[in-house]
Amino acid sequence: MKSWPKIEGAVADYVDANWLREPPLRRRLREETAKMPGAGMQISAHQGQQIGLLARMIGARRAVEVGTFTGYSSLCIAEALPANGKLWCCDVSADWTNVARRYWKEAGLDGRIELTLGPAQDTLDWLLAQGLTEQLDLAFIDADKENYDTYYERCLKLVRPGGLILVDNVLWGGSVADPGDTDTDTQAIRALNAKLKSDKRVDLVLLAVGDGMTCALKR
Ligand SMILES: C[S@@+](CC[C@H](N)C(=O)[O-])C[C@H]1O[C@@H](n2cnc3c(N)ncnc32)[C@H](O)[C@@H]1O
């Protein structure tokens, strides 16, 4: 069990040199975001590449993203969808998502993306009310951690059997394994991790990328 690779220093450079395929537009978004407060919220380039590949693997056409920020993960997902695909994005910040909107337009992907500003729970309920139960192929959850379980349950309804739910930051910098850490966010992530371990509605794997990403395939 204790065999996860530690990728840092020269090994990280080697990994970047041999596996990373970050298009110039995404690199530019990363550089612009790096100057902003909250930059650390952005997913890594490798993670974005992984999400895009997973979306292609399942032939995703319709997806939802919970937590868009400046748009990096949404670009990765939207690019992986076919021209008639659709990505619904949820966020509460007009400032951050205005950056995302700029990049969606420049990438020519704005026609595939619909952003709703407001609490993600409301947006997910709205999608369900639109008759999209089991109509989506992919959900990526990366917003406020205390609502992770709420988002998971709603996304599980939205995603079709054979669809994927990806949940970011499930290791939370390692704090989930520290019993002394009783922070609300840590507890929420820990509770969802424990619940998914025996959730018979999905097949489960941890992708050890970034801050840890749960990959749950709906049965
Ligand atoms: C970790 S960031 C998302 C990073 C993004 N996936 C990326 O690739 O750059 C989390 C985002 O969730 C948003 N957020 C926080 N609380 C929210 C809520 N209740 N509903 C919707 N979005 C929320 C924040 O505004 C922030 O942009």
The ligand as an SDF file (V2000), in Angstrom:
LIG
                    3D

 27 29  0  0  0  0  0  0  0  0999 V2000
  -10.8370   25.2030   -6.0940 C   0  0  0  0  0  0  0  0  0  0  0  0
  -11.6580   26.4510   -6.9660 S   0  0  0  0  0  0  0  0  0  0  0  0
  -11.9940   25.6770   -8.5200 C   0  0  0  0  0  0  0  0  0  0  0  0
  -10.7610   25.5210   -9.3840 C   0  0  0  0  0  0  0  0  0  0  0  0
  -11.0450   25.1790  -10.8170 C   0  0  0  0  0  0  0  0  0  0  0  0
  -11.6670   23.8750  -10.9330 N   0  0  0  0  0  0  0  0  0  0  0  0
   -9.8030   25.2690  -11.6840 C   0  0  0  0  0  0  0  0  0  0  0  0
   -9.4810   24.3280  -12.4030 O   0  0  0  0  0  0  0  0  0  0  0  0
   -9.1490   26.3030  -11.6690 O   0  0  0  0  0  0  0  0  0  0  0  0
  -13.2130   26.4960   -6.1600 C   0  0  0  0  0  0  0  0  0  0  0  0
  -14.2560   27.4050   -6.7550 C   0  0  0  0  0  0  0  0  0  0  0  0
  -15.4920   27.0890   -6.1140 O   0  0  0  0  0  0  0  0  0  0  0  0
  -16.2490   28.2720   -6.0370 C   0  0  0  0  0  0  0  0  0  0  0  0
  -17.2650   28.1150   -4.9760 N   0  0  0  0  0  0  0  0  0  0  0  0
  -17.1150   28.2210   -3.6490 C   0  0  0  0  0  0  0  0  0  0  0  0
  -18.2790   27.9960   -3.0220 N   0  0  0  0  0  0  0  0  0  0  0  0
  -19.1880   27.7240   -3.9770 C   0  0  0  0  0  0  0  0  0  0  0  0
  -20.5730   27.4050   -3.9500 C   0  0  0  0  0  0  0  0  0  0  0  0
  -21.2640   27.2930   -2.8230 N   0  0  0  0  0  0  0  0  0  0  0  0
  -21.1890   27.1990   -5.1370 N   0  0  0  0  0  0  0  0  0  0  0  0
  -20.5000   27.2800   -6.3080 C   0  0  0  0  0  0  0  0  0  0  0  0
  -19.1820   27.5730   -6.3830 N   0  0  0  0  0  0  0  0  0  0  0  0
  -18.5450   27.7930   -5.2300 C   0  0  0  0  0  0  0  0  0  0  0  0
  -15.2220   29.3650   -5.7510 C   0  0  0  0  0  0  0  0  0  0  0  0
  -15.7260   30.6320   -6.1400 O   0  0  0  0  0  0  0  0  0  0  0  0
  -14.0230   28.8900   -6.5670 C   0  0  0  0  0  0  0  0  0  0  0  0
  -13.9820   29.5320   -7.8080 O   0  0  0  0  0  0  0  0  0  0  0  0
  1  2  1  0
  2  3  1  0
  2 10  1  0
  3  4  1  0
  4  5  1  0
  5  6  1  0
  5  7  1  0
  7  8  2  0
  7  9  1  0
 10 11  1  0
 11 12  1  0
 11 26  1  0
 12 13  1  0
 13 14  1  0
 13 24  1  0
 14 15  1  0
 14 23  1  0
 15 16  2  0
 16 17  1  0
 17 18  1  0
 17 23  2  0
 18 19  1  0
 18 20  2  0
 20 21  1  0
 21 22  2  0
 22 23  1  0
 24 25  1  0
 24 26  1  0
 26 27  1  0
M  CHG  2   2   1   9  -1
M  END
$$$$
